Amino acid sequence: MSGDTIQLGDVTVTRVVEWSGSIRTVSDFVPDSTPEGRAALAPEFRDPDDDAYHCAIQSWVLRSKGRTIVVDTGAGNDRERPQIPQFDHLETPFLENLRRAGVEPEDVDLVVNTHVHYDHVGWNTRWDNEEWAPTFPNARYLIPRVDRDYFDPENEHRRPPVHTDADRLRRRGSHLVFADSVAPILEQGLATLWEDSYRIDGNLTLAPAPGHTPGSSVLKLKSGTDRAFFVGDLLHSPVQVAEPAANSCFCEDQAEARATRFRLLGEAAETGALVVPAHFPGRGAAEVRRSGEGYELHNWAAFDPPRPTR
């Protein structure tokens, strides 16, 4: 296997990086974390000089039972993203990176959006002939029904009221994400909206992991003796492994997010599952084991660390 691909049972897993670098600070992203926990992240996941949060935006390509599956689709190019200026009208070679991994957009059979946030649904679509068109025209897009309903602007009345300018900016950004990255998939009839659980094949199952968003999910891989959990934004930073009670600033339901994180980390520790978060740079994924009141990472995957995006 190459430095971008590992084998788990009968499933090959390839990492495709869209963007890697520093953004904001760990204190911003994981405000509940302790100074001691943040200090332990340096230098790979945090800059000790300015507390910069090191992250990657990436997709995972799974080849299972003869099908090609893309898990999360990054931020996407050409988007209006006022809520996060660093990714406003982003331009990256993501599709070229995907092709280097041996995947043409037309080859993809399934797309999994673990949840409906801008950096997980962006390449659902691309700008083509003055409109947002599906990037993967032959794929079914698996979208949690709960998130589809929650983030639909027509259901705005179901969401918490906004009070500050920052809240209003985030809400406007959320509407833009739905309009350019979700609505076109729904309109083309390419979405499969699932709830409770969804079995993709004999190796892969989607299960709810609510809290970060109401419909956040985890993709569980079980093939032979190998296990892996693709956990989306259950973990933004390794500090949340050591301190599972520490939520990210983007978690919609704080109590539920904590409970889900404790539950899935415990399950991963008991089963020896590889934990594959959406945004870890470095080796990208690792097993976990219990340590005090939290967990620790060990047995890192054999992925090559991504280079910072210039």
C-alpha positions in Angstrom: 0.0 0.0 0.0 1.1 3.6 -0.6 1.5 6.2 2.0 -2.1 7.4 1.3 -3.7 4.0 1.4 -4.1 1.3 4.1 -5.9 -2.1 4.0 -8.6 -3.0 6.6 -9.8 -6.5 6.0 -11.3 -6.5 2.5 -11.6 -2.7 2.4 -9.0 -0.3 1.1 -9.0 3.2 2.6 -7.3 6.1 0.8 -6.8 9.5 2.2 -7.4 12.4 -0.1 -6.4 15.8 1.3 -8.1 19.0 0.2 -6.4 21.4 2.5 -4.0 21.3 5.5 -2.7 24.1 7.7 -3.4 26.3 10.7 -6.6 28.1 11.5 -7.7 30.1 14.5 -6.6 28.5 17.8 -7.1 25.3 19.7 -8.6 27.4 22.5 -11.2 28.8 20.0 -12.0 25.4 18.6 -12.1 23.4 21.8 -12.9 26.0 24.5 -13.6 23.4 27.2 -10.0 21.9 26.9 -7.5 22.5 29.6 -4.1 24.3 29.1 -2.3 21.1 30.0 -4.3 19.2 27.4 -3.6 21.8 24.7 0.1 21.9 25.6 0.4 18.2 24.9 -0.7 18.7 21.3 2.5 20.6 20.2 4.0 20.5 17.8 2.0 18.3 15.4 -1.5 19.4 16.3 -0.8 22.9 17.8 1.7 25.7 17.5 3.0 26.4 21.0 3.9 30.0 20.1 0.4 31.2 19.2 -1.9 28.2 20.0 -2.7 27.8 16.3 -5.0 24.9 15.5 -3.5 22.5 13.0 -6.0 20.6 10.9 -6.7 19.0 7.6 -9.8 19.0 5.5 -9.9 15.6 3.8 -12.0 12.8 2.3 -11.7 9.1 2.7 -12.1 6.9 -0.3 -13.2 3.4 0.6 -13.3 0.5 -1.9 -15.6 -2.2 -0.6 -17.6 -5.0 -2.3 -16.7 -3.7 -5.7 -17.9 -0.1 -5.0 -16.1 3.2 -4.6 -17.3 5.3 -1.7 -16.3 8.8 -0.7 -16.7 9.7 3.0 -17.2 13.5 3.4 -16.5 15.8 0.6 -14.5 18.7 2.1 -15.1 22.4 1.7 -15.3 22.7 -2.1 -14.2 25.5 -4.5 -15.8 28.7 -5.5 -18.1 29.0 -2.5 -19.3 32.1 -0.7 -18.4 31.4 3.0 -18.7 34.6 5.0 -18.7 32.7 8.2 -15.2 31.4 7.7 -13.2 33.8 5.5 -10.2 31.5 5.2 -12.3 29.2 3.0 -14.3 31.9 1.2 -13.9 31.2 -2.6 -11.4 28.5 -1.9 -9.4 27.1 -4.8 -7.7 23.7 -4.3 -6.7 20.8 -6.6 -9.0 18.4 -4.8 -10.3 16.7 -7.9 -6.7 16.3 -9.2 -5.8 14.8 -5.8 -8.8 12.4 -6.2 -7.6 11.4 -9.7 -4.1 10.8 -8.3 -5.8 8.3 -5.9 -7.2 6.6 -9.0 -10.7 7.9 -8.8 -12.5 9.9 -11.4 -15.7 11.6 -10.2 -17.8 9.4 -12.5 -16.3 6.3 -10.8 -17.9 7.1 -7.4 -20.8 4.9 -6.4 -21.7 6.3 -3.0 -21.0 9.6 -1.2 -21.3 9.6 2.6 -21.9 13.0 4.3 -21.3 12.3 8.0 -23.2 15.5 8.7 -24.2 18.7 7.0 -21.5 21.2 7.7 -19.7 23.3 5.1 -16.4 21.3 5.3 -18.1 17.9 4.9 -20.5 18.5 1.9 -18.6 21.1 -0.2 -17.5 18.8 -3.1 -21.0 17.3 -3.3 -21.3 19.8 -6.1 -19.1 21.9 -8.4 -19.8 25.1 -10.4 -20.6 24.0 -14.0 -22.4 26.0 -16.7 -23.4 28.7 -14.3 -25.0 26.3 -11.8 -24.2 24.0 -9.0 -24.0 20.5 -10.5 -23.3 17.1 -8.7 -19.6 16.4 -8.7 -20.2 12.7 -8.6 -23.1 12.2 -11.1 -23.3 8.5 -10.9 -23.4 8.3 -7.1 -26.0 8.1 -4.4 -25.5 10.6 -1.7 -26.2 9.3 1.8 -27.3 12.3 4.0 -28.7 12.0 7.5 -32.4 12.9 7.3 -32.2 14.7 10.6 -29.5 17.1 9.3 -31.2 17.6 6.0 -34.4 18.7 7.8 -32.6 20.7 10.5 -30.4 22.8 8.1 -33.1 23.3 5.4 -33.8 27.1 5.6 -37.5 26.3 5.2 -37.3 24.8 8.7 -35.6 27.9 10.2 -38.3 28.1 12.8 -37.1 24.8 14.4 -33.6 26.1 15.1 -32.4 28.2 18.0 -32.9 32.0 17.6 -29.9 34.1 16.7 -29.0 37.1 18.9 -25.5 38.3 17.9 -23.9 39.4 14.6 -21.7 36.4 14.8 -24.7 34.1 15.1 -26.4 35.9 12.2 -23.2 35.4 10.1 -23.0 31.7 10.9 -26.7 31.3 10.1 -26.3 33.0 6.7 -23.3 30.7 6.0 -25.4 27.7 6.9 -28.1 28.7 4.4 -25.5 29.2 1.7 -24.1 25.7 2.4 -27.5 24.2 2.0 -28.2 26.1 -1.2 -25.0 25.2 -3.0 -24.0 21.8 -1.6 -27.2 20.0 -0.5 -30.2 21.4 -2.4 -28.8 20.5 -5.8 -28.4 16.9 -4.8 -31.9 16.8 -3.5 -33.3 18.4 -6.7 -31.4 15.9 -8.9 -32.9 13.0 -6.9 -29.5 11.7 -6.0 -29.9 11.7 -2.2 -30.8 8.8 0.1 -32.0 10.3 3.4 -31.4 7.7 6.1 -32.2 7.6 9.8 -31.7 5.1 12.7 -29.1 3.2 10.8 -28.1 2.3 7.3 -26.2 -0.8 6.1 -24.1 0.0 3.1 -22.8 -3.5 2.6 -21.4 -6.4 4.6 -18.4 -4.3 5.7 -19.9 -0.8 6.3 -22.8 0.5 8.4 -23.9 4.1 9.2 -25.1 4.8 12.8 -26.3 8.0 14.5 -23.7 10.0 16.5 -25.7 13.1 17.5 -24.6 16.2 19.3 -22.2 18.0 17.0 -25.2 18.3 14.8 -28.6 16.6 15.3 -27.9 14.2 12.5 -24.2 13.6 13.0 -23.2 10.0 12.2 -20.4 7.5 12.3 -19.4 5.1 9.6 -18.4 1.8 11.1 -16.2 -0.6 9.2 -16.0 -4.3 10.2 -14.1 -6.6 7.9 -12.4 -9.7 9.1 -10.6 -8.9 12.3 -10.3 -5.2 11.5 -12.5 -2.4 12.8 -12.6 1.4 12.1 -14.9 4.2 13.0 -15.1 7.2 10.6 -16.3 9.7 13.2 -16.6 13.0 11.3 -16.4 15.9 13.8 -16.9 13.8 16.9 -13.2 14.8 17.4 -11.7 18.0 16.0 -8.5 17.6 18.0 -6.6 14.9 19.9 -7.2 16.9 23.0 -10.8 15.6 22.9 -9.5 12.1 23.2 -7.6 12.9 26.4 -10.5 15.1 27.6 -13.7 13.6 26.1 -15.9 16.2 27.9 -14.3 19.0 25.9 -16.6 19.9 23.0 -15.8 21.9 20.0 -17.2 25.4 19.6 -19.4 24.1 16.8 -21.3 21.4 18.8 -25.0 22.1 18.6 -26.1 20.1 21.6 -23.3 20.2 24.2 -24.5 17.5 26.5 -25.4 15.1 23.7 -22.0 15.7 22.0 -20.2 14.7 25.2 -22.3 11.6 25.7 -21.7 10.5 22.2 -18.0 11.1 22.4 -17.7 9.0 25.6 -19.8 6.2 24.1 -17.9 5.9 20.9 -14.5 6.3 22.3 -15.4 3.6 24.8 -16.6 1.3 22.1 -13.5 1.9 20.0 -11.2 1.1 23.0 -13.1 -2.1 23.7 -13.1 -3.3 20.1 -9.7 -2.0 19.0 -11.2 0.0 16.2 -9.1 2.5 14.3 -10.6 6.0 15.0 -10.7 8.1 11.8 -11.6 11.7 12.5 -12.3 14.2 9.7 -9.6 16.8 10.5 -6.6 15.2 12.1 -3.4 16.1 10.2 -0.3 14.0 10.8 -1.0 10.2 10.5 -4.7 11.0 10.5 -6.1 8.1 12.5 -5.2 5.9 15.5 -6.5 3.4 18.0 -7.5 4.5 21.5 -7.1 3.0 24.9 -8.3 4.1 28.3 -6.2 6.4 30.3 -7.4 7.9 33.6 -10.8 9.6 33.0 -10.2 9.8 29.3 -8.3 8.0 26.5 -5.0 8.1 24.7 -4.1 7.5 21.1 -1.7 4.7 20.1 -1.0 2.6 17.0 -1.2 5.4 14.5 -2.3 4.5 11.0 0.4 4.3 8.3 -0.8 7.3 6.3 1.8 9.9 5.3 1.3 13.3 7.0 -0.1 15.8 4.5 1.9 18.8 3.5 0.6 22.3 4.5 -1.5 23.9 1.7 0.2 26.9 0.2 
